[in-house]
Amino acid sequence: MDVIFFWSSVLILGYIYLGYPLILFILSRIINKPLKADENNLPTVALVISAFNEEAVIKEKIENTLGLDYPPHKLQIWVVSDASTDHTDEVVRSFVNDRVHLLRMEERSGKTSGITRVMQKIESEIVVFSDANSMYDKKAIRELVKYFADPKIGYVVGHARYYDNGETAGSQEEVYWSLEIKMKINESKIGSVVGGDGAIYAIRKDLFKPLAPDDINDFVNPIQIVLQGFRGVFNPYAVCYEEAAPSFFKEYWRKRRIVNRSWRGLWKNVAVLNPFKTGIFAWEIFSHKLLRWLGGLFVITSFASNALIVNKSGFYAVTMTLHVLFHLAAFAGFFRDRKGKDSAGIIKFIFYFDMVNWASLQGIWDAFRGKTYTTWKTIRQE
């Protein structure tokens, strides 16, 4: 039985990180659903910026948006201030421009509540969601909206790239043609990209449904759109830039909150896992999100079952040794990160792998014990 647990865990982990991407790649060469794009499609757009105490970056963000390559009379800016206690609101009001609007939440209630509130005021055809520290490439809006020429497209997700000290980061999340980016591209080809990106994604305004305060908008909102019969695609050329997390430890807390809210959001919209209703997207959600969130569980069971069978053969002794060395490397990366020091590439990768899996399990455990997250802090504020 212990051998079965070991190999089951190993095979599931192999499927999550190798099998699913490989099957996606193969299917994308077979299915590849047609997608209509029209660069002359220029609908009215509202860009919603969620902000809490963002006085350090909000001026730059608004200037960045006003400077985008998009017809000015078709682009409105809405800043949703979640009861900011700094000078965020004053900075926004300093823009004497009828394209810039401020919606202040009098009580801090979280990003999702602010989005639900501001959507009642927006009349534009397309709504783009962004963060205050996400600086857009000049053509980002054009790249997002060109796919809405296809009436079957309900949301379009852009590509958030990360930088550190002014230079594009070479972190685990940033390499342009990374596994994650390739998966999003291939998911778009065969069905819909799984989830949005809070920094840069767009939807048809009339497909928005009010969200609960503890919903994570860039995951639940796309699910709701798919359940209405529309597709969502990823466009790697709709680019924005964000500052990378200063440490993996801060990234851990962000991941933990995201998985907690996404886990709860998935079960509120469990119909999305029904392939008779959402087709291949059900498989994409199951593989890309649900199984991956549970990846840490399979890491634990593979380690524990390996420990129980270590004396069965030399092979299992070798796999146990590799297990131990792997997690010792993760601990080494953790301690260096806590001291503000960088690690070698392989150590950083192993630490990141373990950190993300542990954060995911903690987020799920938080959900089981009734803990919810509605408000947030940026990585700079934590």
N, C-alpha and C positions, 0 to 999 in steps of 0.2 A: 504493500500500500504506500509506503514512504517513497519507493521508487516511482510509483505512478504520480504522486504529488510533485516530485522533483521534475519529472519530464513534462508533466502538464503545465507547470509553472514556466519552465523554460520555453516550451512551445508557444504559450500565450504571449510571453514577452517577445519572442521572435516574431510572432504575428503582428504585435502592436508596432514594433519599430522597423521591421523589415518586410514582413509579409503584406501588410496592408498597403504600404507605399508601392511595392512591386505589383500587386494586383491592380492598384489604381493606374499605374503606368501602362499596364497591358490593356486594361479596359479603355483607357483614354485613346489608345491607338485603334480600338475597334468601334467604339460608340461615337465619341466626339460630336456631340449635339451641335447643330449649326447655331451661330450667334450673330445677330445683326448689330452692326455698329455704324453710327453716322456722326462724323465729326462736326457736321453742320447742325446737329440737334442741340439746340441751346434753350432749354426750358428755364422758367424762373426758378431760382434756387435760394433757399435760406440756409445759411451756415450757422449752426448752433454750437456755441462755445460754452462748455461747462466749467465753472470756475469757483474755487474756494480759496480765498487769500492768495491771489495770483498777481499781486501788484508788481512783482519782479519781472513778469513776462507778458502781462496782458496788453500793454501798449504795443510791444513788438508783434504780438499775435494779430491784433486788429490791423496794424499797418501792413503786415504780411498778407492778410486777407484782402484789404483794399487794393493791394498791388497785384492781385492775381489776374491772369489773362482770361478774363471773362467779361462780357458786357456789363458795365456798372449798373445799368438800369434793371438788370435781371438778377442781381446778387444782393441779398440782404444779410445783415449780420445781427445775430441775437446772442447776447452774452447773458447767461443764466448764473447769477451770483447766489451761491448757497449760503446766504446770510454772512457774507464775508465780514471779517472784523478789522481788516487792514484798509488800504486805500484803493482796492480793486474797483469799487463802484465809482469813486471820484475820477479815476483814470478813464474809465469808460465814458463817463459823462463829459469829459474834456474834449471828446471828439464831436465837433459841431458838424454833424453829417447825418442827413435823414436816412442813410442806409444802416446806421449803427443804432441798435436798440439794447436797452438794459432791462432785464427782468430780475428784480431782487426778491429772493425768498426771505420773508421776514423771520422765519424760524428755520434753523438748519435741518433739512429733511432728506438730503442726499441727492446725488446726480439724477437718479431715475425719476424721482418726484419732480425735480425741476424740468426734466425733459417732457414729462407728461403734461405739466402745466404750460410750458411754452408752446407745445404743439397745438394748443387751443387757440393761439393767437396767430399762428403762421398760415398764410394763404398761398405760399409758393407751391409749385408742382412737385419739386424735389427738395428734400431736406438732407443736408450733410451734417453729420455729427463729428465734433472734434474736441480736443482738449486744449487748454490754454498754452501749453508748452509745445504743441505740435505745429511746426512751421511747414507750410505747404510749398511744394514746387509750383512754379508759375502756372503750369498747365494741369495741375491736379484736378481742378473742378471739371475742366473739359474732358479729361480722361475718365472721370467718374460718370458723367452724364451721357456720354456718347452711346453707352449700351442701353440706355432707356429708350432709344429708338425702337428697340425690340419690345413689343407689348407684353411679352412673357416674362421680362426681367423685372423683379420687384425690388432687389437691392444689389448694390455694387460695393465691393470692399477694396480699399486701397492698400498700399504697401507702406507700413511704418518702418523706417530705417532708424538705426540708433547711432549716436555719436558720443564720443567721450573726449573732453578737452578740445572741442572744436573739430575733431577728426572723426570720420566714420569709423564706428567701432567694429572690431573683428571678433565680437563676442559670439557666444553660442547661438544667440537669437538673430544675428545680423547678417551673416553671409548671404549674399543676394540669392544665389541659386542653391540655397540650403534645402534640406529635405522638406522642411515645413512649407517653404514657398512652392516647391515643386508639387507637393500634395495639394495645395490650394488651387494651383493651376489645373491639375488633373481632375480634381473634384468638380471644378467649374465646367470642364469639358464633358463629363458624363452625367452630371446632375446639377448640384448646387454646392458652392463653397460652404463649409461648415462654420457658422458664426460670422460675426462682423469684427471690426476693430474699432474700439472707442475713439481712437485717434483720427480715423479717416474711413468712414463708410457712409453711403447714401441710400435713401429709400424713396419710394413714391409716397408722398404725403398721405394720400387717401388710403394707404394700406396700414397705417399706424393704428395700433390699438392701445388704449391706456394700460400702463404697467403698474404692478404693485411696487411699493417702495423698496422691497428687498429683491426685486428682479434685477438682473444685470442686463441692461438694455441691449448691448451689442451681441448678446447670445439669444435672449428670449425674443427680441424683436424680429430677427431673421427667421427664427422658428415659426413665429406667428405668420410671417409672410409666406413661407413654404406651405403651411397648413391652409392658406387661402388659395393655393394652386399656382404660385409664382416661383420663378427660379431666382437664385442669387449667384453672382459671379465675382471672381477676383481679378483685378487688373493690376499687375505688377508695375505698370507705368504711371499709375496715380500715386505719386510718392509724397510722403511727408517725413520730417526729421524730428526726432525726439532725443533728449538727453538720456543716456543709459543710466540704469540704477547704479549709485555709487558703490554698492556692495551687494553680494548675493544674499546676504542676510536680510536686507530691506526688500529684495526681490522675493524672498521667501514669503513675507507677510502679504505682499501683493498677490502672489499666486494662491495663497491660502484663502484670501477673501474671494478671489475670482472663482475658484472651484466651488467654494461653499455656495455662492449665489447661483452659479451655473447648475450645480447639482439640483438645487431646489427648483430652479426654473425648468429643468428638463422634466422632472416628475409632475410639474404643474401642466406641462404640455406633452404628456407621455404618448399622445396619439402620433407624434412625429416618429416614433419607433415602429409604427405599423407600416410595413412595406406595401400593403394594399391601399394605403392612403397617400404615402409620400414616395413610394417607389424606391429607387436606389439610394435616396437621401437617408432613409432609415438605416441602411447598412453603413453609410458614411458617418452618421452621428454615433452609432453603436461603436464603430471601430476607432474613429478619430478622437472622440470625446469620452464616452462612457468607459470603454476598456482602458484608455490611457489614464483616466483619473484613478482607476483601480490598479494601475501598474505597480505602485508601491506595495500593494498586498501580495502580488505575485513575486516581487523581489524578496519579500520576507519569507513566503512559503518555499521559494526555491532554496534560500539559505538554510532555513530550519530543516527541511527535508533532507538536504545534502548533509547536514550535520548528523542526522540519524542514520545515514547509509554510508558514512565516510569509510567504515571498515569493510564494506562489502567487496571493494576492489580498488586497485591502484588508480583506476580512472576517476572514481568518486573522491579519492584523496587529492588528486590533482585539481578537480573542479572546486573542492572545498578550499584549497590553497588559493586558487584564483579569486574565489568569493572574498576571502579574508583580505587579500592584498587590495582588491578593488575598493572595499569599504574603508580600509585603512587610508587609502589615497584620498577618499572623500573626506575623512576626518582631518587629514593634513590640509586639504583645501579649505575646510571650514575654519580651522584655527588661524590660518594665514589671512583669510578674509576678515576675521574678527579683529585682527591686528592691523587691518588696512593695507595688507600686502598682497601683491598679485602672485598667482601660481603659474607653473609651467602649463602649456596647452592641454596636455593629457590629464593633469591633475584637475585643472579647471573644468574640463569636460565631465570628469567623473563626479566631482563635487556638485556640479550643476544638475547632473542626472539624478543623483540621490536627493538633492535638495528639492527639486521639482516633484519627485515622487512622494517625498515625505510631506511636503506642503499640501499636495492633493489629498492625501489620506487625512491629514489634519482638518482640511476644509470639509471633507465628507463627514468626519467625526463631529465637527462643529454643527453640521446640519442635523445629524441624528440626535444631538443633545439640545436641539432647539435654538442654537445661537444663530442670529442673523446679522448681516452687515448692510446698513443703508447709507451711511456717510463714509467718506473716504478722505485720505490725505495723499498728496502726491509723494513720490519717492524723495523729493527735495525737502518735504516738510516733516517726514517721519524721523 
